[in-house]
Structure formats: structure tokens, C-alpha cells
Amino acid sequence: MSIDSILERIVLANREQHPHRDISLLRELVAALRPARIEDVAQATDNIRALCYVLKHDRSSKIALGRYLANVMVTRKLLHLLTDTGITQNKGFWGAAWQALADKILPPLINDDYLRDVFGQLFCNVKDHVWVNGVHDLVWLDLFHSLGFRIAQPRVAYGAILHETLSAIHVLSYRISAIGLESELVRNYPSIERFESPFLRQNDEINSYLSSYGAWLSDKKHVRDDAASIDVLLIQCEDVIIKIRRTAAVQGVSVSLTRLLLCLTQSIDRMRKLLKLTDTRCTRDAAPISVKLLKELVQADNKRHSLRQLIRSNTELLALQMTDRAGKSGEHYVANNRKEWLTMLYSTMGAGFIVGFMALIKVLFSKLVLAPFTYAFLYSLNYSAGFIFIHVMHFTIATKQPAMTAALIASSIDKGKQKLEELVELVVSVLRSQFIAIIGNVAISLPTAYALAWAWYGVFGTHLANPDKARHLLHELDPIASLSIFHAAIAGVCLFLAGLISGYFDNTASYANVPARLRQLAWLKRLLGEQRLLAMTTYIGNNLGALSGNLFFGIMLGSIGQIGVVFGLPIDIRHITFSSANFSFALVGLDHQMSWQVVTTSLVGILLIGLVNLGVSFSLALMVALRSRRISLDQEKTLSKLILKRFFSRPRDFFLPPKADSAETPRLPPPPHH
């Protein structure tokens, strides 16, 4: 239906003597403004401009629509729309997640007495925020001016709206005070107890402000207080939030603390908007703030039942701290000069040697006739024990690097540690370190597995991998005839998840004070003695994340293939280092009777498996790290272009260390001594 016909019906309805509560005409008007394609912002802009044109040239339509909007608003409760929509509620994450899921299946009952529910009926398309946010602020301002809407005008028509807005400010103030007294905030910033809390002081100022405002509404001769002192206290509240987040970066963070900080930040921001709206001396700022508030409310209402949005808003800071810790670990995986490059090579060679034995054990386990669950248990035990042993021996698995180094790169972008040119050099160092790590793993796992296969044959007189098993191992490396690339991608996802798990447990060790709590156990102190207990708990505090990540990574690698067997799914894992060892087993098992085509196909398969392992894990880790820091896409594109330019100008630096320390090479701080 056209905008003109809807306005005509609104004019006719306005001639009735009683207030018009029905929102059907308003829904039709919003539907007329909504573009046919939600993403078509140009059409939405044209529709709003068409409405503005009619309102400016038809006074009866302007008056009728203004009264209609006022009636819709003043006959309903506005408070909850302003205090709840777009603000994280103070409830547990799992409770909120369950509520969001339940609301998706069975939407909550709509109460026509609350403007929050009516607002959701007007912008009923879950993607309405796309075109509402896409339309330029000036276009919305033109519409507001065409309607002549002023929230701070103390007229009868807007008196109820103003009263509700002031009540919303009062509610938000009490909410900020209550959260400011939460034990988790006090624990992370004890100074709140020692000094006068800005969270409590702002409430005193708000009470004084609202009392003065009420007296001014009754008698204009009364001098009304301004909100300047309140704004100063809100800035102090934000300073405390920043300090708590800095403390959390060292001591760890929980989902509940994340939720409290998010709720505080959103409540302070909403209060600022409402204070400016109610301040008649800030009329220039009121209209633009109204536009921003409209866009914010539409987006929040569209996503109030979104489980994805809930997870994102509640875990953003947690993800940031997890990737921050992974980034600190990533400093260990970057070789800036020749000495560090060679150290990385030796470290990965040691890991390749151990992987040769792990591959041998897996082949032996596969010879047993067991149930899928038992296979999964034995394979997981082999992988987890091997990876943990590699970590304890200070060796390096090449594929464990990407999740750590990606977080390091994102952290450097976010904190502005380096200029983009210097950041490119950091990326070059990361890729160079990754290259030599792969070489170290593969170069040793191949001959180690080859030697073990011959030793097995010499001792037992039979091949470790008989011809059938050897052909099966070669088939698993074929990038065309098998699903090796897909399975390598699954392994890459496991590597990414292992990186997140490492960050999570590192965070938990700090936030929950695990080492200090272990030292309090009297029976453990009697068992180990104070010196051994101190050494053990210190090691756990510094390495809990790495140990947990290796444990769960091993479980994932050992279980996924057997899950595929149980459910009949074509899922498994392919890991470059183990694939290299399997090639050696197959080579010995076939007595070197292998055509050059098979050798070439297998080696290409190993190379592609490695690239997919690294590419998937690095991409996922970098994406999460960048998103957790809200880094713009433009920065990512610019960095990518500079890296490509650098590769074509000096490709050698991506593989080999600089001949001498260069002033251009960014130096990372030395790793902490554990």
C-alpha cells in the first residue's frame, strides 16, 4: 500500500475524538518504508524522503501522524523499551541461552500495554536493522524534523513520554550502582571498597538531578541542575571498567565478569543518551541522539532472540583474553634471526623423532581387533601422551603454531605496536618460522619411521605394515582418490580448537588462582613437601593451558575417525607429520616396490595435507582473534596487499633467516622464564 493512502487513513482516524491505540496503520506505514529487498538501502531512503515530502506539504497529514504516534506512545509503558532493549540482562549465561532458545521455538506473549512489545511488532522483520541502520542519519533527522517531535518539550502530549524517560534514567542509575557492588568487580578492583565508589556517587547525583528536574517541570522559575557532574562520574565509572579489564588481562576473566562489564558499559551509554534527550539545553544534540537510539533499539530488538548474538556478546571479552594469552605463547613460535631459526629447527626435529614412535604405536593398535570406543580410547591415549611429552621436552609440533601466531599478529594490529610495514616483517618472521618447523618435523619423522619399520622387520621377520596395510596408508595420502584434503581440514579445525582450549585453561589457571589453591591442600603438602609442591604448582600455573590443549587435541585426533565409523560418516583426520611417518611405513612394507607416480602422488598429498592443516587452523585463529578485537576489514585487506608485495620483492625471506640481524626486523620481547 502506498504512503499517501496510509496517511489518508491516519487522517481519517485522527478525526475521532478518542485516542487511537491501534497500531495496524503504523505497522502498514513501516511496511511501506521497508524496501522490497532488505539490503536495498537506496529504496528505503527514497521511501523515507517521500514520507518527508508529504509531511512538509500536507499539514493535516503531519498533525495526524504526530498525534497518532503520540497516542501510541503515551498509552503504553515506555520504560522497559529504554532500560531493557539492547542491554545485557543480569542473568547467567546458560539461563539466558536457554531462554533465547525457548523464545525461538515459542515466542513470548505480546503485551500491548508495553511499548517494547509494540516496537517489536512494528519492526517485525528480523533484518529490519539492515535498512534502518543503512539509511543515513541526515535522512532520519529530516523525518524527525518533519514530524516536529521533541521529547524534552513539557507539553501535555509529551508529558507521559518525558516522565517515562526520566524513570528510565532512574532505573539505569540504580542498576549501575547495584552492578558496581558486585563481588566479582570488587575482587578485580579492590580500590572500590577503599575509596568512595563512583557507581554509588552517580546515583546520588541522579537523584538530585531528577528532583531538580521535577521541580522545574512544576515551576519554570526553579533553576534546574545540569547533567555535567553526572557525566564526570560516568567517566570515572568507565575508568574503573577499563582498569578491571586490564586486571583481567593478567588475572583472567570469567563469563559472568564479562557479562557484568558489558551490562555496565551498555547502561552507562544508554543513560548518557537519555540525559541528553531530556536536557532542553542540548536540543542540537537531541535529534541526532534520537536517530542513534532508534537504530540501536531496532537492531537490539531484531536480535533479542538470537542465540548467536547472545554467545557473541557474552564471550567477546573472554575470547579476547584467550587469544591474548595464545598471543603471548605465540612469541615462543617466532624466529627473528638465524640463531632462533636454528633453535626452532632443532626443537621441531625433536618433535618429529617422537612422532615417529607415536605413529608406530598407532599402527600397532590398529592391528588389534577392538570395538570403536576402545580404538578411540587407545588412539587418544597415544596422541595425548605423545603431545604432552613433546611439550614437556620443550619440542615443537609445527601445526600447533598457527593458533598461537595468529593471535600474536592480531594483538599487534589491535595494540598498534608496530606500523603496518613493521607488522609485515612480523608476518614474514611467522611464516618463516612455520616453514622451518614443518621441515624439522617432516625431515625427522620420515627417517625415524623408516628406521623403526626396518627394525621391526629385522626383529620380528614381518613388516610392520603388510602390503594391504601399506596400500591403505598410501591411499589415505592420495589427494584425488581419497578424502585426505577434507580430513586435513578437520584436523585443522581440531588444531584451532586446541588453541582456544589452551587459552581457556591458561585463563582459568590465573582467574581461579589454581596454583595458590593447590598449595593450600594440606595432604598434598605432606605428600610432596613444600619445595616440590611449590615447583609443581608453579609449573601447573605456567603450563596448564598447554597441557590441556595437548590433551584435548590428542582426544580429538584419536576419536574423530572412530566417531565416523560408529555413525557411518566419512570423517577422519590427516596430520602432516603422521602422514609422513605413514609414507615411510608403506615404503618399507612394499619393499620399495613403488612406482614414481605413487611416490609423487603421496608426496604431493603430504604437502597438501600440511598446507590445509596450517591454512585452516591459522585462518580460523586469525579470524577469531581479529573479531574479538573488532579490527576492521580494511586493515586486514591492507595488510594482505603489503604481504603479497613483500613476497614478490624478496621471497627468500619467507623461507630462510636473514643473513644478519636487520633493523627492519621487529624484535619480540623474550619469552618469560617458567
C-alpha positions in Angstrom: 0.0 0.0 0.0 1.3 3.5 -0.9 2.4 6.0 1.8 -0.3 8.6 0.6 -3.2 6.1 1.1 -1.9 5.1 4.6 -1.6 8.8 5.6 -5.1 9.4 4.4 -6.4 6.7 6.6 -4.4 8.0 9.6 -6.0 11.5 8.9 -9.5 9.9 9.0 -8.7 8.0 12.2 -7.4 11.2 13.8 -10.8 12.9 13.4 -12.2 10.5 16.0 -12.5 12.0 19.5 -10.8 9.2 21.5 -7.1 8.4 21.4 -6.2 5.8 18.7 -4.3 2.9 20.3 -4.5 0.5 17.3 -1.0 0.1 15.7 -2.2 -1.6 12.5 -1.8 1.7 10.5 1.6 2.3 12.0 2.7 -1.2 11.0 1.5 -0.6 7.5 3.4 2.6 7.3 6.7 0.9 8.5 6.0 -1.8 5.9 5.7 0.8 3.2 9.0 2.3 4.3 10.6 -1.1 4.3 12.3 -1.9 0.9 11.3 -4.9 -1.1 14.9 -6.2 -0.6 16.1 -5.6 2.9 19.6 -4.8 1.7 18.2 -2.1 -0.7 19.1 1.0 1.4 18.6 3.3 -1.6 14.9 2.3 -1.9 14.5 2.7 1.9 16.0 6.2 1.7 13.7 7.1 -1.2 10.7 5.9 0.8 11.5 8.0 3.8 12.2 11.0 1.7 8.8 10.5 0.1 7.2 10.5 3.5 9.0 13.6 4.5 7.9 15.4 1.3 4.2 14.6 2.1 4.5 15.7 5.7 6.1 19.0 4.7 3.5 19.8 2.1 0.4 18.4 3.8 -0.1 19.9 7.3 -3.1 17.7 8.1 -1.0 14.6 7.5 1.8 15.9 9.6 -0.6 16.8 12.5 -2.5 13.5 12.2 0.7 11.3 12.1 2.2 13.2 15.0 -0.9 12.8 17.2 -1.1 9.1 16.2 2.5 8.5 17.2 2.0 10.4 20.5 -1.2 8.3 21.3 0.6 5.1 20.6 3.5 6.0 22.9 1.7 7.8 25.8 -0.9 5.0 26.2 1.8 2.4 26.7 4.7 1.8 29.1 7.9 3.2 27.5 10.2 2.4 30.5 11.2 -1.2 29.6 12.0 -0.3 26.0 14.6 2.2 27.2 16.0 0.2 30.1 16.0 -3.4 28.7 16.2 -3.5 24.9 19.8 -3.6 23.8 21.2 -4.0 27.4 22.5 -7.4 28.5 20.3 -8.7 31.3 21.9 -9.6 34.7 21.3 -13.3 34.4 23.6 -16.3 34.0 24.9 -17.2 30.5 23.3 -20.6 30.4 20.0 -19.3 31.7 20.0 -16.6 29.1 20.9 -19.1 26.4 18.1 -21.4 27.4 15.6 -18.5 27.4 16.7 -17.4 23.9 16.4 -20.9 22.6 12.9 -21.3 24.2 11.8 -17.9 22.8 12.9 -19.0 19.3 10.7 -22.1 19.5 7.8 -20.5 21.3 7.9 -16.6 21.2 6.8 -14.9 24.4 3.4 -13.5 24.8 3.0 -9.9 23.4 1.7 -7.4 25.9 0.0 -4.5 24.1 0.5 -2.3 27.2 4.2 -2.3 26.8 5.9 -0.2 24.1 8.8 -2.7 24.0 6.4 -5.4 22.6 4.7 -3.0 20.2 8.1 -1.9 18.9 8.9 -5.5 18.0 5.6 -5.7 16.1 6.4 -2.6 14.1 9.9 -3.8 13.1 8.9 -7.4 12.8 11.3 -8.5 10.2 14.5 -9.8 11.9 16.6 -8.0 9.3 14.9 -4.6 9.6 18.1 -3.3 11.3 19.9 -3.7 8.0 17.9 -1.0 6.2 17.2 1.1 9.3 21.0 1.4 10.0 21.8 1.7 6.3 19.7 4.9 5.9 21.9 7.9 6.5 21.3 9.8 9.8 20.5 13.0 8.0 17.6 11.3 6.3 16.2 10.2 9.6 16.8 13.6 11.1 14.7 15.1 8.3 11.9 12.8 9.1 12.1 13.7 12.8 12.0 17.4 12.0 9.1 16.9 9.6 7.1 15.3 12.5 8.2 18.1 14.8 8.9 15.6 17.6 10.6 17.0 20.7 10.9 14.7 23.7 12.0 17.4 26.1 9.0 19.7 25.4 7.0 19.6 28.6 3.6 19.7 26.8 0.6 17.5 27.7 1.1 15.3 24.6 4.7 14.5 25.6 4.4 14.7 29.4 4.0 11.0 29.8 6.9 10.3 27.4 9.2 12.6 29.4 8.1 11.1 32.7 8.9 7.6 31.4 12.3 8.7 30.1 13.2 10.2 33.5 12.0 7.0 35.2 14.3 5.0 32.8 17.2 7.2 33.8 16.4 6.4 37.5 16.3 2.7 36.8 19.5 2.7 34.9 21.2 4.6 37.7 20.2 2.0 40.3 21.3 -0.8 38.0 24.7 0.8 37.6 25.0 1.1 41.4 24.0 -2.5 42.0 26.5 -3.9 39.5 29.2 -1.7 40.9 28.8 -3.5 44.2 29.0 -7.0 42.7 31.7 -9.1 44.4 33.4 -10.1 41.1 34.0 -6.4 40.3 35.3 -5.7 43.8 37.6 -8.8 43.6 39.2 -7.5 40.4 39.4 -3.9 41.6 39.6 -3.7 45.5 40.1 0.1 45.4 36.3 0.4 45.0 36.0 -0.6 48.7 38.8 1.7 49.9 37.6 4.8 48.2 34.2 6.4 47.5 32.7 4.4 44.6 31.7 6.4 41.5 29.0 3.8 40.9 27.3 5.0 44.2 28.0 8.7 43.8 26.4 8.8 40.4 23.2 7.6 41.9 23.2 10.4 44.4 23.7 12.9 41.6 21.0 11.3 39.5 18.5 11.6 42.5 19.4 15.3 42.9 19.1 15.9 39.1 15.7 14.2 38.9 14.4 16.1 42.0 15.6 19.4 40.5 14.1 18.4 37.1 10.7 17.6 38.7 10.6 21.0 40.5 11.5 22.7 37.2 8.6 21.0 35.4 6.2 22.2 38.1 7.6 25.8 38.2 9.8 27.1 35.4 11.2 29.8 37.7 13.0 27.0 39.5 16.7 26.7 38.4 17.3 23.1 37.1 20.6 21.4 37.6 22.5 20.3 34.5 24.0 16.8 33.9 27.7 17.9 33.7 28.6 16.5 37.2 26.8 13.2 36.3 28.8 12.9 33.1 32.1 13.3 35.1 31.0 10.5 37.4 30.1 8.3 34.5 33.6 8.9 33.0 35.0 7.7 36.4 32.8 4.6 36.2 34.2 3.9 32.7 37.8 4.4 34.0 37.1 1.7 36.7 35.8 -0.7 33.9 39.0 -0.1 31.9 41.1 -0.9 35.0 39.1 -4.0 35.7 39.7 -5.2 32.1 43.4 -4.6 32.4 43.4 -6.6 35.6 41.5 -9.3 33.9 44.1 -9.4 31.1 46.6 -10.6 33.8 44.5 -12.4 36.3 42.0 -14.0 33.8 38.3 -13.4 33.2 35.0 -15.3 33.6 31.9 -15.2 31.5 30.0 -13.7 34.5 32.5 -10.9 34.8 32.3 -10.3 31.0 28.5 -10.1 31.3 28.7 -7.6 34.2 31.1 -5.3 32.4 29.1 -5.5 29.2 25.9 -4.6 31.1 27.6 -1.7 32.9 29.0 -0.3 29.6 25.7 -0.5 27.9 23.7 1.0 30.8 26.1 4.0 31.0 25.9 4.6 27.3 22.1 4.4 27.4 21.9 6.8 30.4 24.1 9.3 28.5 21.7 9.3 25.6 18.6 9.7 27.7 20.2 12.5 29.7 20.9 14.4 26.5 17.4 13.8 25.2 15.7 15.2 28.4 18.0 18.2 28.5 16.2 21.1 26.7 19.5 23.0 26.6 21.0 20.3 24.4 18.4 20.5 21.6 21.0 20.4 18.9 22.3 17.0 20.2 18.9 15.6 21.0 17.8 14.9 17.4 21.0 13.0 16.3 20.9 11.0 19.6 17.3 10.1 18.9 18.4 8.7 15.5 21.2 6.7 17.0 18.8 5.4 19.8 16.3 4.3 17.1 18.9 2.4 15.2 20.2 0.8 18.4 16.8 -0.2 19.6 15.8 -1.7 16.2 19.0 -3.8 16.0 18.7 -4.9 19.6 15.0 -5.9 19.2 15.7 -7.8 16.0 18.4 -9.8 17.8 16.8 -10.3 21.2 16.0 -13.9 20.5 19.3 -14.5 18.6 21.4 -17.3 20.3 24.4 -16.3 18.1 24.2 -12.7 19.3 23.9 -13.8 22.9 27.0 -16.0 22.6 28.9 -13.3 20.8 28.1 -10.6 23.3 28.8 -12.7 26.4 32.0 -14.3 25.2 33.7 -11.4 23.3 35.9 -10.3 26.2 36.6 -13.9 27.2 37.7 -14.7 23.6 39.9 -11.6 23.7 41.6 -12.8 26.8 42.0 -16.3 25.5 43.6 -15.1 22.2 45.7 -12.6 24.2 47.2 -15.5 26.2 47.6 -17.5 23.0 49.4 -14.5 21.5 51.8 -14.4 24.4 52.5 -18.0 23.8 52.9 -17.2 20.1 56.1 -15.2 20.9 57.8 -18.6 21.5 57.0 -19.7 18.0 58.5 -16.8 16.1 62.2 -16.9 14.9 63.5 -13.4 14.3 67.1 -14.2 13.5 69.4 -17.1 12.4 70.0 -18.4 15.9 66.3 -18.5 16.8 65.6 -20.1 13.4 68.1 -22.9 14.0 66.7 -23.3 17.6 63.3 -23.7 16.1 64.7 -26.3 13.6 66.2 -28.4 16.4 63.0 -28.1 18.5 60.8 -29.4 15.7 63.3 -32.2 14.8 62.9 -33.5 18.4 59.1 -33.5 17.9 59.5 -35.3 14.6 61.5 -38.0 16.3 58.8 -38.6 18.9 56.0 -38.5 16.3 57.8 -41.5 14.6 57.3 -43.6 17.7 53.7 -42.3 18.1 52.9 -43.4 14.5 54.4 -46.8 15.2 52.2 -47.2 18.3 49.1 -46.2 16.4 49.8 -48.8 13.7 50.3 -51.5 16.3 47.0 -50.5 18.0 45.2 -50.7 14.6 46.3 -54.4 14.3 44.1 -55.3 17.4 40.5 -56.4 16.9 38.6 -54.0 19.2 35.4 -52.1 19.5 35.4 -48.5 18.0 35.2 -47.0 21.5 38.3 -48.9 22.6 40.2 -47.9 19.4 39.2 -44.3 20.2 40.5 -44.6 23.8 43.8 -46.1 22.8 44.4 -43.7 19.9 43.5 -40.7 22.1 45.8 -42.0 24.8 48.7 -42.4 22.3 48.2 -38.9 20.8 47.6 -37.1 24.1 50.5 -38.7 25.9 52.8 -38.1 23.0 51.9 -34.4 22.6 52.2 -33.8 26.3 55.6 -35.5 26.3 56.7 -33.3 23.3 55.7 -30.2 25.3 57.4 -31.4 28.5 60.6 -31.9 26.5 60.3 -28.4 25.0 59.9 -29.6 21.5 57.6 -28.1 18.9 54.9 -29.6 16.6 54.6 -27.4 13.5 50.9 -27.5 13.3 50.5 -26.2 16.9 52.0 -22.8 15.8 49.2 -21.2 13.7 46.6 -20.8 16.5 49.3 -19.0 18.7 51.0 -16.9 16.0 47.6 -15.8 14.5 46.7 -14.3 17.9 50.1 -12.6 18.2 49.6 -10.9 14.8 46.0 -9.8 15.8 47.3 -8.5 19.1 50.0 -6.5 17.3 47.4 -4.9 15.0 45.0 -4.1 17.8 47.5 -2.5 20.2 49.2 -0.6 17.4 52.6 -2.0 18.5 54.0 -1.6 15.0 53.4 0.3 11.8 51.9 -1.8 9.0 55.3 -2.1 7.3 56.8 -3.5 10.6 53.8 -5.7 11.0 54.5 -7.2 7.6 58.0 -8.1 8.8 56.4 -9.8 11.8 54.2 -11.9 9.5 57.3 -12.8 7.4 59.0 -14.0 10.5 56.0 -16.0 11.5 55.7 -17.7 8.0 59.5 -18.3 8.0 59.3 -19.9 11.4 56.3 -22.0 10.3 58.2 -23.2 7.2 61.3 -24.4 9.1 59.0 -26.0 11.7 57.4 -28.2 9.1 60.8 -29.0 7.6 62.1 -30.1 11.0 59.0 -32.2 11.8 58.9 -34.0 8.4 62.7 -34.3 7.9 63.0 -36.4 11.1 59.6 -38.2 11.2 60.3 -39.7 7.8 63.7 -41.3 8.5 62.6 -42.2 12.1 59.6 -44.1 10.9 61.7 -45.7 8.1 64.2 -46.9 10.6 61.5 -48.2 13.0 59.9 -50.1 10.2 63.2 -51.8 9.2 64.0 -52.5 12.9 60.6 -54.2 13.3 61.2 -56.3 10.2 64.7 -57.3 11.4 63.4 -58.3 14.9 60.1 -60.0 14.1 60.7 -61.0 10.5 57.4 -59.5 9.3 56.7 -56.0 8.0 55.1 -53.5 10.4 52.7 -52.6 7.6 51.8 -55.6 5.4 51.2 -55.0 1.7 47.4 -54.5 2.3 48.0 -52.1 5.2 50.7 -50.3 3.1 48.4 -49.7 0.2 45.8 -48.5 2.6 48.2 -46.0 4.1 49.2 -44.7 0.6 45.5 -44.4 -0.4 45.0 -42.2 2.6 47.6 -39.8 1.2 46.1 -39.6 -2.3 44.6 -36.1 -2.6 42.4 -37.1 -5.5 41.3 -40.7 -4.9 40.6 -40.2 -1.1 39.2 -37.5 1.2 42.6 -36.6 2.5 42.2 -32.9 1.9 38.8 -32.8 3.7 40.2 -34.9 6.6 43.2 -32.5 6.8 40.7 -29.6 7.1 39.1 -31.4 10.0 42.5 -31.8 11.7 43.0 -28.0 11.1 39.7 -27.3 12.9 41.0 -29.5 15.8 44.2 -27.5 15.9 42.2 -24.3 16.1 40.0 -25.7 18.9 43.1 -26.9 20.8 44.5 -23.3 20.7 41.2 -22.0 22.1 41.3 -24.6 24.8 44.8 -23.7 25.7 43.8 -20.1 26.1 40.8 -21.0 28.1 42.7 -23.1 30.7 45.5 -20.5 30.9 42.8 -18.0 31.7 41.2 -20.4 34.2 44.5 -21.0 35.9 45.0 -17.3 36.5 41.4 -16.3 37.3 40.7 -19.2 39.7 44.2 -18.9 41.3 44.7 -22.7 40.7 48.4 -22.8 41.8 47.7 -20.9 45.1 44.7 -23.1 45.9 46.7 -26.2 45.3 49.3 -25.0 47.7 46.6 -24.8 50.4 45.9 -28.5 50.3 47.4 -29.9 53.5 47.5 -33.5 52.3 49.4 -32.5 49.1 51.9 -30.5 51.1 52.5 -33.5 53.4 52.9 -35.8 50.3 55.3 -33.7 48.3 56.9 -31.3 50.8 56.9 -27.5 50.4 59.7 -27.2 47.8 58.3 -29.9 45.5 54.8 -28.6 45.9 55.9 -25.0 45.0 57.7 -26.3 41.9 54.8 -28.4 40.8 52.1 -25.7 41.3 54.3 -23.1 39.6 54.7 -25.4 36.6 50.9 -26.1 36.5 50.2 -22.4 36.6 52.5 -21.7 33.7 51.7 -24.8 31.6 48.1 -25.7 32.4 46.8 -24.3 29.1 49.4 -26.1 27.0 49.0 -29.4 28.8 45.2 -29.2 28.5 45.3 -28.1 24.8 47.6 -31.1 24.0 45.4 -33.5 26.0 42.2 -32.4 24.2 43.9 -32.2 20.8 45.0 -35.8 21.2 41.5 -36.8 22.2 40.1 -35.1 19.1 42.6 -36.7 16.8 42.0 -40.2 18.3 38.2 -40.0 18.4 37.0 -38.4 15.3 37.8 -41.3 12.9 36.0 -43.8 15.3 33.0 -41.5 15.5 32.9 -41.6 11.8 32.9 -45.4 11.9 30.1 -45.6 14.5 27.8 -43.2 12.7 28.8 -44.1 9.1 30.2 -40.6 8.4 33.2 -40.0 6.1 35.1 -38.1 8.7 38.7 -38.7 9.9 41.9 -36.7 10.4 45.1 -36.3 8.4 48.1 -34.7 10.0 51.2 -33.9 8.0 53.7 -35.3 10.5 51.9 -38.6 11.0 51.2 -38.8 7.2 55.0 -38.5 6.6 55.6 -41.4 9.0 52.9 -43.5 7.4 54.5 -43.0 4.0 57.8 -44.5 5.4 55.9 -47.4 6.8 54.2 -48.1 3.5 57.6 -47.7 1.6 59.2 -50.4 3.8 56.1 -52.6 3.8 56.1 -52.8 0.0 59.8 -53.5 -0.1 60.3 -50.2 -2.0 58.2 -51.6 -4.9 56.5 -48.3 -5.5 56.2 -46.5 -8.9 57.3 -42.9 -9.3 53.7 -41.9 -9.9 52.7 -43.3 -6.5 55.7 -41.6 -4.8 54.9 -38.3 -6.4 51.2 -38.5 -5.6 51.9 -39.4 -2.0 54.5 -36.6 -1.5 52.1 -34.1 -3.1 49.4 -35.4 -0.8 51.6 -34.9 2.3 52.4 -31.3 1.1 48.7 -30.5 0.6 47.7 -32.1 3.9 50.3 -29.8 5.6 49.1 -26.7 3.8 45.5 -27.4 4.7 46.3 -28.2 8.3 48.1 -24.9 8.7 45.8 -22.8 6.5 42.5 -23.9 8.2 43.9 -23.5 11.8 45.6 -20.2 11.0 42.6 -18.7 9.2 40.2 -19.7 12.0 42.5 -18.5 14.8 43.2 -15.2 13.0 39.5 -14.6 12.3 38.6 -15.1 15.9 41.5 -13.0 17.2 40.6 -10.1 14.8 36.9 -10.3 15.5 37.4 -10.4 19.3 39.4 -7.1 18.9 36.8 -5.6 16.4 39.5 -5.0 13.9 38.1 -3.6 10.6 38.2 -5.5 7.3 40.1 -2.6 5.7 43.1 -3.2 8.0 43.1 -6.9 7.0 42.9 -6.1 3.3 45.8 -3.5 3.5 47.9 -6.0 5.4 47.3 -8.7 2.9 48.3 -6.5 0.0 51.5 -5.5 1.7 52.4 -9.1 2.4 51.9 -10.1 -1.2 54.1 -7.1 -2.3 56.7 -8.2 0.1 56.7 -11.8 -1.2 57.2 -10.8 -4.8 60.0 -8.4 -3.9 62.0 -10.7 -1.5 60.6 -14.2 -1.5 63.8 -15.7 0.2 62.9 -14.0 3.5 59.7 -16.1 3.7 61.8 -19.3 4.0 65.3 -18.6 5.2 66.6 -16.4 8.1 68.2 -13.0 7.4 72.0 -13.2 7.0 72.4 -10.7 9.7 70.0 -9.0 12.2 68.2 -6.3 10.3 67.0 -3.1 11.8 63.7 -3.7 9.9 63.0 -7.0 11.7 60.6 -6.4 14.6 62.1 -7.8 17.8 59.6 -9.6 20.1 60.2 -9.5 23.8 61.9 -12.6 25.2 59.6 -15.3 26.4 59.0 -15.4 30.2 61.1 -18.0 32.1 58.8 -20.7 33.5 
